[in-house]
Amino acid sequence: NDKSGWIISLLITFKCLFGALAYSIIIGDSFTSLAATTNLPSYLITRTNIIIAISTFVLLPLCSLKSLTALAPFSLLGLGGTLYAALFMAIRLFDGSYLPTGQFYQSIVNKPKFSTGSVLSLNPKIFVLLSMLSTAFISHYNAPRFYKELKQPTSKRFNQVTIWSFSLS
């Protein structure tokens, strides 16, 4: 309907806006912690300045690319980093380093606290989970595009790619 089409456009705009905001929060938190380990002046490693710098010098040029195929090798680099982190998480799990009797337990800044409250009690942190699930859902509307980009697209090949993707992630 021509009269209500603006609602869909508005919702898509807000989804993109809040997606960008979510990623800015992640960038700000992650890179501020990393920058704190450097010897840079304190005004350079503030959260706001890091978000502005990364947005201006990294994200804006990337968003201006006509094709993202140049980034394909970095996808493998990201996968390698994820596997590397998962390997060490598994090592620490099995050697018990973070158990109360483990060698790294005292170094944990924010120790987990498990509630014994009712299942029906609503914790505000549920909204973090909902945000993560919403972001995960974003990839689903790209599925037809992924299918079309396959060489010789068939349901069997798409299923194989999907299984491998979920297995590796």
Disulfide bonds with the S-S distance in Angstrom:
none
